[in-house]
Amino acid sequence: MPHPAPDLTYPRHPRRRHRRAAMACGALSALLILTGCTAGPDNGGDIDPSATTNAQDDVLAEGGELLVWAWEPTLKQVVEDFEAEYPNVNIELSNVGTGNDHYVALQNAISAGAGVPDIAQVEYHALPQFTITDSLADLTPYGAGDLGRTFSPGTWDAVTGGTDAVHALPMDSGPMALFYNHRVFDEAGVEVPTTWEEFADAAQAIQDHDPDTYITADNGISTFTTSMIWQAGGHPFAVDGTTVTVDLADEGTTRFASMWQPLVDQGLVADISDWSDEWFQGLSDGAIAALVTGAWMPANLTTGAAAASGDWRVARMPQWTGGANQTAELGGSSLAVTQASQNQELAYEFLKYANIGDGVATRLDAGAFPATMRDLTDPTFLAQEPEYFGGQQINRILANSATHVLPGFQYLPYQVHANSIYPDTVGQAYTGTTTLIDGLTGWQDDIVRYGNEQGFAVNK
């Protein structure tokens, strides 16, 4: 039976923790909507995706004003460079908050029909919230439909959602890898784990060597959990329009929870909030020996744990089956043009400049990780040997991860809200009051109830 259009004017929900580092934008997110690898690992041959036509040149020459809402720090220089190249364009870059605070402000402006920015930063997991209500412009009339080979498969599928529409252009990506302190591992006599079974053994060995050292930190982070479920082959969310299926007891979800629960029970992961001062101190002094996270992490380690320069290395994400090479995404953002914008053509030209044009190099120089295949396959980029990582060519490992992200994962059309209530259920497993399995069941109950209240047909 038909259902009323979902009401996604969300109340403000308190955030469990705040992020600190300048490059932490990617870490807030969780997953990518992957419905299949639609783009091959090339940059579209000899086509320059950032090139402009005469009509687009006219748009840039005429200029105008743009309001951009984003918290990503490297965009400040991109905006300045764009304005310098196109002096008739005036861009106001405004940070109205990060993560959920940003989305609450954006949703409220859209609902009020006033103060809506022309361009908004939207993390991949949050895109469905705005696309299902037609709040973002389809960019295909401006030529975005030809850019599929320009971006990595995962990020492109995230902004298209398996449709012919293009809701945004990818800005960066977060393919996952294992970041580890090789000094701590060497001192403990622990080999770098290649499977999750080996990871659990390494966690115990590191604790046996030094009870004050932990293989990683986790006190209940929704984005980490969902990305781990993704890599385990889970498909807890399925979305078809306003019909939603939630199954947080599927094989992949259970596989992750069953592996991670003993680490929590035995105190092998540190009860430390990510992005806190204590977290950065642990990364600096070796008390936290590893992180399984997105490819945007190097800039955060370099600035937030500078004392550990030379100690850290990168390896492939541990696998569920020996010899496999399957990864997931954790984090990453896009830039979208809002449906309410009165200057969509000009806004799209800025998106092109920032995400596939000269702005990409500016952002990479500041430590961002690319979503563009041109850069992911660039020999110079791959051969970089950052001193912080002991001269290791870490981009080769991270770029390889980007091409092995499992397809088929979807977000909820209200994932932002779902993540905000995660601490009330799954998060309690880290206090010992419940288990991960039971917490995930409770999370599912809350997700289903909320979705039905908003007009979706969830598990019906």
C-alpha positions as CSV (number, residue, x, y, z in Angstrom):
1,M,0.0,0.0,0.0
2,P,1.2,3.6,-0.6
3,H,2.9,5.4,2.3
4,P,3.1,9.1,2.9
5,A,6.3,11.0,2.1
6,P,8.8,10.6,4.9
7,D,9.1,13.5,7.3
8,L,12.8,14.1,7.8
9,T,12.8,17.3,9.7
10,Y,14.9,15.8,12.5
11,P,15.1,17.1,16.1
12,R,18.6,17.9,17.2
13,H,20.3,14.9,18.9
14,P,23.2,15.2,21.3
15,R,26.4,14.0,19.9
16,R,28.3,11.4,21.9
17,R,31.7,12.8,21.2
18,H,33.4,15.7,19.3
19,R,36.1,15.4,16.7
20,R,39.2,17.5,17.0
21,A,41.6,17.2,14.2
22,A,41.4,19.4,11.1
23,M,41.4,16.5,8.7
24,A,38.9,14.4,10.7
25,C,35.9,15.1,8.4
26,G,36.1,11.7,6.8
27,A,36.0,9.9,10.1
28,L,32.5,10.9,11.0
29,S,31.0,9.0,8.4
30,A,30.3,5.4,8.1
31,L,29.8,3.6,4.9
32,L,29.3,4.0,1.1
33,I,26.2,3.1,-0.8
34,L,27.6,0.5,-3.2
35,T,25.3,-1.2,-5.7
36,G,28.0,-2.5,-7.9
37,C,31.3,-1.4,-9.5
38,T,30.1,0.7,-12.4
39,A,33.3,2.4,-13.2
40,G,36.7,0.9,-14.1
41,P,40.0,1.8,-12.7
42,D,40.9,4.5,-15.2
43,N,40.3,8.2,-15.6
44,G,38.2,8.2,-18.8
45,G,41.0,8.0,-21.3
46,D,42.0,11.2,-23.0
47,I,38.9,13.2,-21.8
48,D,39.7,16.0,-19.4
49,P,36.7,15.9,-17.0
50,S,37.5,19.3,-15.6
51,A,37.4,21.1,-19.0
52,T,34.8,23.7,-19.6
53,T,32.7,24.5,-22.7
54,N,32.2,27.9,-24.1
55,A,28.8,28.1,-22.3
56,Q,30.4,27.2,-19.0
57,D,33.1,29.7,-19.6
58,D,30.4,32.3,-20.0
59,V,28.9,31.3,-16.7
60,L,32.2,31.7,-15.0
61,A,32.9,35.1,-16.7
62,E,29.5,36.4,-15.7
63,G,30.1,35.2,-12.1
64,G,27.8,35.6,-9.2
65,E,27.6,34.7,-5.5
66,L,27.7,31.3,-3.9
67,L,27.1,30.2,-0.4
68,V,29.0,27.0,0.6
69,W,28.4,25.1,3.8
70,A,31.3,22.9,4.6
71,W,33.7,22.1,7.5
72,E,36.4,20.4,5.4
73,P,39.4,22.6,6.1
74,T,41.3,22.3,2.7
75,L,38.3,24.0,0.9
76,K,39.4,27.4,2.3
77,Q,42.4,27.6,0.0
78,V,40.4,26.1,-2.9
79,V,37.8,28.9,-2.5
80,E,40.5,31.6,-2.5
81,D,42.2,30.1,-5.6
82,F,38.8,29.8,-7.5
83,E,37.9,33.4,-6.7
84,A,41.4,34.6,-7.9
85,E,40.9,32.7,-11.2
86,Y,37.3,33.9,-11.6
87,P,37.2,37.4,-10.1
88,N,33.5,37.9,-10.8
89,V,32.6,35.0,-8.5
90,N,32.2,35.7,-4.8
91,I,32.0,32.6,-2.5
92,E,31.0,32.7,1.1
93,L,32.4,29.6,2.9
94,S,30.6,28.9,6.1
95,N,31.1,26.2,8.7
96,V,27.8,25.7,10.5
97,G,29.0,22.6,12.3
98,T,30.3,19.1,11.6
99,G,28.5,15.9,11.1
100,N,25.0,15.8,12.7
101,D,25.1,19.5,13.7
102,H,25.7,20.4,10.0
103,Y,22.8,18.1,8.8
104,V,20.4,19.5,11.3
105,A,21.1,23.0,10.2
106,L,20.9,22.0,6.5
107,Q,17.6,20.1,7.0
108,N,16.1,22.9,8.9
109,A,17.0,25.5,6.3
110,I,15.6,23.3,3.5
111,S,12.4,22.8,5.5
112,A,12.1,26.5,6.1
113,G,12.8,27.4,2.5
114,A,15.2,30.1,3.6
115,G,18.9,30.4,4.0
116,V,19.7,27.2,2.0
117,P,23.3,27.2,0.8
118,D,24.0,26.7,-2.9
119,I,26.6,24.0,-2.1
120,A,26.8,21.7,0.9
121,Q,29.3,19.2,2.1
122,V,27.5,15.9,2.6
123,E,29.1,12.7,3.8
124,Y,28.3,9.6,1.8
125,H,26.3,8.0,4.5
126,A,24.1,11.1,4.8
127,L,23.3,11.5,1.1
128,P,20.1,9.4,1.1
129,Q,18.6,11.6,3.7
130,F,18.6,14.5,1.3
131,T,18.2,12.6,-2.0
132,I,15.0,10.9,-1.0
133,T,13.4,14.2,-0.4
134,D,14.7,15.7,-3.7
135,S,16.7,18.3,-1.7
136,L,19.8,18.0,-3.9
137,A,20.0,18.9,-7.6
138,D,20.6,16.2,-10.2
139,L,23.9,17.2,-11.8
140,T,23.5,15.2,-15.0
141,P,22.1,18.2,-17.0
142,Y,25.5,19.9,-16.4
143,G,27.5,17.0,-17.7
144,A,28.1,15.0,-14.5
145,G,26.7,11.8,-16.0
146,D,29.9,11.5,-18.0
147,L,32.2,11.4,-15.0
148,G,31.7,7.8,-13.9
149,R,35.3,6.8,-14.9
150,T,36.7,9.9,-13.2
151,F,36.1,8.6,-9.6
152,S,36.8,5.4,-7.7
153,P,33.9,2.9,-8.0
154,G,32.8,3.2,-4.4
155,T,32.6,6.9,-4.3
156,W,30.8,7.1,-7.7
157,D,28.2,4.6,-6.6
158,A,27.7,6.6,-3.4
159,V,26.8,9.8,-5.2
160,T,24.6,8.0,-7.8
161,G,22.9,5.5,-5.4
162,G,22.6,3.0,-8.3
163,T,20.5,5.4,-10.4
164,D,21.1,7.5,-13.5
165,A,21.1,10.6,-11.4
166,V,24.2,12.2,-10.0
167,H,23.4,13.8,-6.6
168,A,26.9,15.2,-5.8
169,L,30.5,14.9,-6.8
170,P,32.9,12.9,-4.6
171,M,35.4,15.0,-2.7
172,D,37.5,12.4,-0.9
173,S,37.3,8.8,0.1
174,G,38.0,6.5,3.1
175,P,39.0,3.0,2.0
176,M,40.1,1.2,5.1
177,A,43.5,-0.1,6.1
178,L,45.4,-1.1,9.2
179,F,47.5,1.7,10.6
180,Y,50.0,0.3,13.2
181,N,52.9,1.3,15.4
182,H,55.6,-0.9,14.2
183,R,57.9,-0.1,17.2
184,V,55.2,-1.4,19.6
185,F,54.6,-4.5,17.5
186,D,58.3,-5.2,17.2
187,E,58.9,-4.7,21.0
188,A,56.0,-7.1,21.7
189,G,57.3,-9.6,19.1
190,V,54.0,-9.5,17.2
191,E,53.7,-10.0,13.5
192,V,51.4,-7.6,11.6
193,P,48.0,-9.5,11.4
194,T,46.6,-10.4,8.0
195,T,43.4,-11.9,9.3
196,W,41.0,-11.1,12.1
197,E,41.9,-14.2,14.0
198,E,45.5,-13.1,13.9
199,F,44.4,-9.6,15.0
200,A,42.7,-11.1,18.1
201,D,45.9,-13.1,18.9
202,A,48.0,-9.9,18.4
203,A,45.7,-8.0,20.8
204,Q,46.3,-10.6,23.5
205,A,50.1,-10.7,22.9
206,I,50.4,-6.9,23.1
207,Q,48.5,-6.9,26.4
208,D,50.7,-9.8,27.7
209,H,53.8,-7.8,26.8
210,D,52.5,-4.5,28.4
211,P,49.2,-4.3,30.2
212,D,49.1,-0.6,29.6
213,T,49.2,-1.0,25.8
214,Y,46.2,-1.9,23.7
215,I,46.0,-3.0,20.0
216,T,43.3,-0.3,19.4
217,A,40.7,1.8,21.1
218,D,36.9,1.4,20.7
219,N,34.2,2.4,23.2
220,G,31.3,2.2,20.9
221,I,31.5,4.0,17.5
222,S,28.6,3.5,15.0
223,T,30.7,4.3,11.9
224,F,33.4,1.8,12.9
225,T,30.8,-0.9,13.6
226,T,28.9,-0.5,10.3
227,S,32.1,-0.4,8.3
228,M,33.3,-3.6,10.0
229,I,30.0,-5.2,9.2
230,W,30.4,-4.1,5.6
231,Q,33.8,-5.7,5.3
232,A,32.4,-8.9,6.9
233,G,30.0,-9.2,4.0
234,G,27.0,-7.9,5.9
235,H,24.0,-6.1,4.3
236,P,22.0,-4.9,7.3
237,F,20.2,-2.2,5.3
238,A,18.3,-2.5,2.1
239,V,16.4,0.5,0.6
240,D,14.0,0.7,-2.3
241,G,12.4,4.1,-2.4
242,T,10.6,4.4,1.0
243,T,10.6,0.7,1.5
244,V,13.4,-0.2,4.0
245,T,14.6,-3.6,5.3
246,V,16.8,-3.7,8.4
247,D,18.5,-6.9,9.4
248,L,21.2,-6.4,12.1
249,A,21.4,-10.2,12.7
250,D,22.6,-11.1,9.2
251,E,25.7,-13.3,8.6
252,G,28.1,-10.4,8.3
253,T,26.8,-8.6,11.3
254,T,27.0,-11.7,13.5
255,R,30.5,-12.5,12.2
256,F,31.8,-9.1,13.3
257,A,30.0,-9.1,16.6
258,S,31.2,-12.6,17.5
259,M,34.8,-11.7,16.7
260,W,34.8,-8.3,18.5
261,Q,32.9,-9.3,21.6
262,P,35.8,-11.2,23.2
263,L,38.1,-8.3,22.7
264,V,35.7,-6.1,24.6
265,D,35.0,-8.7,27.3
266,Q,38.7,-9.3,27.9
267,G,39.6,-5.6,28.0
268,L,41.9,-5.9,24.9
269,V,40.7,-2.7,23.3
270,A,41.1,0.6,25.1
271,D,38.0,2.4,26.5
272,I,39.0,5.7,25.0
273,S,36.9,8.1,22.9
274,D,38.2,8.8,19.4
275,W,39.5,12.3,18.7
276,S,39.9,13.0,22.5
277,D,43.2,14.3,23.9
278,E,43.7,10.9,25.6
279,W,43.2,9.2,22.2
280,F,45.9,11.3,20.5
281,Q,48.2,10.8,23.5
282,G,47.8,7.1,23.2
283,L,48.6,7.3,19.5
284,S,51.7,9.4,20.3
285,D,53.2,7.3,23.1
286,G,52.2,3.8,21.8
287,A,49.5,3.0,24.3
288,I,47.2,2.6,21.3
289,A,49.1,0.4,18.9
290,A,46.9,0.3,15.8
291,L,43.8,1.7,14.1
292,V,41.6,0.1,11.5
293,T,40.3,3.2,9.8
294,G,40.0,5.2,6.6
295,A,42.7,6.5,4.2
296,W,42.3,10.1,5.4
297,M,44.1,9.1,8.7
298,P,47.7,10.0,7.8
299,A,47.2,13.8,8.1
300,N,45.6,13.3,11.5
301,L,48.5,11.2,12.8
302,T,51.0,13.6,11.5
303,T,49.4,16.6,13.2
304,G,47.8,14.9,16.3
305,A,50.5,12.4,17.1
306,A,53.7,14.1,15.9
307,A,55.8,12.6,18.6
308,A,55.4,9.2,17.0
309,S,56.9,10.2,13.7
310,G,58.8,7.3,12.2
311,D,56.9,4.7,14.2
312,W,53.8,4.2,12.2
313,R,53.2,2.1,9.2
314,V,50.2,1.0,7.0
315,A,49.1,-2.5,6.1
316,R,46.1,-4.0,4.4
317,M,43.0,-4.4,6.4
318,P,42.8,-7.8,8.1
319,Q,40.7,-10.3,6.3
320,W,38.0,-12.8,7.3
321,T,39.6,-15.4,5.0
322,G,43.3,-15.8,4.6
323,G,44.6,-14.6,1.2
324,A,41.5,-12.5,0.5
325,N,41.6,-8.8,-0.3
326,Q,38.2,-7.2,0.6
327,T,37.8,-3.9,2.2
328,A,35.1,-1.3,3.1
329,E,34.9,2.4,3.4
330,L,34.9,4.5,6.5
331,G,34.3,8.2,5.9
332,G,34.5,10.4,3.0
333,S,32.5,13.4,1.7
334,S,30.9,14.8,-1.4
335,L,29.9,18.3,-2.5
336,A,26.3,18.7,-3.6
337,V,24.3,21.5,-5.2
338,T,21.0,22.1,-3.4
339,Q,17.7,22.0,-5.3
340,A,17.0,25.4,-3.8
341,S,20.0,27.1,-5.3
342,Q,19.3,29.9,-7.8
343,N,22.8,29.6,-9.3
344,Q,23.1,25.9,-10.0
345,E,25.3,26.2,-13.1
346,L,27.9,28.3,-11.3
347,A,27.7,26.1,-8.3
348,Y,28.5,23.0,-10.5
349,E,31.5,24.8,-12.0
350,F,32.9,25.2,-8.5
351,L,32.3,21.5,-7.7
352,K,34.2,20.6,-10.8
353,Y,37.1,22.9,-9.9
354,A,37.2,21.6,-6.3
355,N,36.7,17.9,-7.0
356,I,38.2,17.1,-10.4
357,G,40.1,20.3,-11.3
358,D,43.0,22.3,-9.9
359,G,41.4,22.2,-6.4
360,V,42.2,18.5,-6.1
361,A,46.0,19.1,-6.0
362,T,45.5,21.8,-3.5
363,R,43.6,19.5,-1.2
364,L,46.0,16.6,-1.7
365,D,48.9,18.8,-0.8
366,A,47.1,19.6,2.5
367,G,46.8,15.9,3.3
368,A,43.4,14.8,1.8
369,F,43.0,11.4,0.2
370,P,41.6,11.4,-3.4
371,A,38.5,10.0,-4.8
372,T,39.7,10.6,-8.4
373,M,41.2,7.6,-10.3
374,R,43.7,9.9,-12.0
375,D,45.3,10.6,-8.7
376,L,44.8,7.1,-7.2
377,T,46.8,5.8,-10.1
378,D,49.3,8.6,-10.4
379,P,52.8,7.2,-10.1
380,T,54.0,10.3,-8.3
381,F,51.2,10.0,-5.8
382,L,51.8,6.3,-5.3
383,A,55.5,6.7,-4.9
384,Q,55.4,9.3,-2.1
385,E,57.4,8.3,0.9
386,P,56.3,10.3,3.9
387,E,58.9,10.6,6.6
388,Y,56.2,10.1,9.3
389,F,55.6,6.6,8.1
390,G,59.3,5.8,7.9
391,G,59.5,6.4,4.2
392,Q,56.9,3.7,3.4
393,Q,55.0,4.2,0.2
394,I,51.7,4.1,2.0
395,N,49.6,5.4,-0.8
396,R,50.1,2.2,-2.7
397,I,48.4,0.3,0.0
398,L,45.6,2.8,0.5
399,A,44.9,3.1,-3.3
400,N,44.8,-0.7,-3.5
401,S,42.2,-0.7,-0.8
402,A,40.1,1.8,-2.7
403,T,39.8,-0.7,-5.6
404,H,38.8,-3.7,-3.4
405,V,35.8,-2.2,-1.6
406,L,33.0,-4.7,-1.4
407,P,30.0,-3.7,-3.5
408,G,26.3,-3.9,-2.5
409,F,26.3,-1.9,0.8
410,Q,23.5,0.6,1.4
411,Y,22.8,3.3,3.9
412,L,19.5,4.0,5.6
413,P,17.7,7.0,4.3
414,Y,17.9,8.3,7.8
415,Q,21.4,7.0,8.7
416,V,22.3,10.2,10.4
417,H,19.6,9.7,13.0
418,A,20.4,6.0,13.3
419,N,24.0,6.8,14.1
420,S,23.0,9.3,16.7
421,I,21.0,6.7,18.7
422,Y,23.6,4.0,18.5
423,P,25.1,4.8,21.9
424,D,21.7,4.0,23.6
425,T,21.8,0.4,22.5
426,V,25.0,-1.1,20.9
427,G,27.1,1.4,22.8
428,Q,26.0,-0.1,26.1
429,A,27.9,-3.3,25.2
430,Y,31.1,-1.4,26.0
431,T,29.9,-0.8,29.5
432,G,29.2,-4.5,30.2
433,T,25.4,-4.0,30.5
434,T,24.6,-5.9,27.3
435,T,26.3,-7.8,24.5
436,L,27.0,-6.6,21.0
437,I,24.5,-9.0,19.6
438,D,21.7,-7.9,22.0
439,G,22.7,-4.2,21.5
440,L,22.4,-4.6,17.7
441,T,19.0,-6.1,18.2
442,G,18.0,-3.1,20.3
443,W,19.4,-0.8,17.7
444,Q,17.4,-2.5,15.0
445,D,14.2,-2.1,17.0
446,D,14.8,1.6,17.4
447,I,15.7,2.0,13.7
448,V,12.6,0.2,12.6
449,R,10.3,2.1,15.0
450,Y,11.7,5.5,14.0
451,G,11.5,4.8,10.3
452,N,7.9,3.8,10.5
453,E,7.1,6.9,12.5
454,Q,8.7,9.0,9.7
455,G,6.5,7.4,7.0
456,F,8.9,4.8,5.7
457,A,7.7,1.2,5.3
458,V,10.3,-0.6,7.4
459,N,10.4,-4.4,7.7
460,K,6.8,-4.6,6.4
